[in-house]
Amino acid sequence: MVALALAVMGFLLWEEHKVHLLGALPWLILLACPLMHVFMHGGHGGHGGHDDHKGGRDE
C-alpha cells in the first residue's frame, strides 16, 4: 500500500514539475563536473602522497 502511494506521488510530482526538472538538467550536468573532480580524484596521490609508489617491499 505504501509503495502504491509513493508511486502515485512520484508520478504526480513528475507530471506537475517536469518542466522545472528538465529545465535544470543542463545546469545539473555543469555542476556535476566540479563535483566529480573534487570527489573522484582520490587515486592521484594528492598532498603528501602515499608510500606505495616509492618501490621497496610488497605487503
N, C-alpha and C positions, 0 to 999 in steps of 0.2 A: 504494500500500500504506500509506503514511504517512497519507494523507487518510482512508482507511478506519479506521485505528486511532484517529485523532483524533476521527472521527465517533462511533465506539463509546464512547470515553472520555467524550466530551461528553454522549452520551445517558445513560450510566450515572451520571455526576455529576448530571445534571438529575433523573433519577428518584430518586436517593438523597437529594438535598438540596433538592428542590422546596419543601418546607415552610419551610425556613430562608430560602431566597431570596425567596419570596413574602411571608414574614413581615417581611422587612427592607424591602420595597418602599415602604411609607408613609414610613419614616424616610429612605430614599434620595431620595424626592421632596422632603421638607422640607429635606434637606441641599443639594439642587440649587439652591434659591432663593438662599441667600447666595453659593454658588459662582458662579452666573450673575451676580449683582450685582457681584462682585469682578472676574471675568474678562471680562465682556461690555460693560462701560461705558466702553470706551476712546474712544468718539467724543464724549464730553461735555466735552472740554476739560481737565478735571482741574486740578491745581495748576500755575500758570504759564501755562497755555493755549497756543494756537498763534497765529501772526501772521496767518493767513488770514481771520480774522473782523474785521480792522480796516479793511477796504476797501482801496483802493490798487490796485496793479498786479496783473494776472493773469499767472501764469507757466505 
